[in-house]
Amino acid sequence: MNVALVEMEFLIPGARSLKDKRRVMKSIKERLRSRFNCSVAEVDLQEKWGRARLAACVVASEASHASEQIDAIVRFAEGHHEAEMVHAEIEII
């Protein structure tokens, strides 16, 4: 069993309230879950309007597949038009 984890930090320039931020983060989380069948959670910066940190995790039988999935998740999250990814840290366990 291989586990791959990515922590991604985002800037949300259009957020004027926590409600705005949470709407954007909910959209990203739902799209990641449905497209990649991964676990996703907001793990830090919950009370900051313009910033967010998400973690996504996949489990696979082979490390190469887990790594490919995490890379695809990062590319997909980078393309979100309402949030700008500023940092991503990947860990394969």
Residue, then its C-alpha position, 0 to 999 in steps of 0.5 A: m500500500n502506498v499513500a501520497l499526500v499533497e498540501m496546497e496553499f492558495l491565495i483567493p484574491g476575490a474573497r471579501s469575507l469568509k463566506d466568499k473564501r469557503r465558496v471557492m474552497k468548497s468548489i475546489k474540494e468537490r471538483l477534486r473529490s469527484r474527478f480524482n476520488c481522493s480525500v480532501a480537507e481544508v487543514d489550516l488558515q480557516e479564519k483567513w479571508g484571502r488564504a487557504r491550505l488544502a490537503a489531498c490524499v490518495v491510496a494506491s497499490e503502486a507508488s507510481h500510480a499514487s504519484e501520478q494521481i497527486d501530480a494530476i491533482v496539483r495540475f488540476a488545482e493550479g487551473h482553478h480560476e478563482a484561487e491561485m496556488v502559491h505552494a504545493e508540498i508532496e509526500i509519498i509514504 
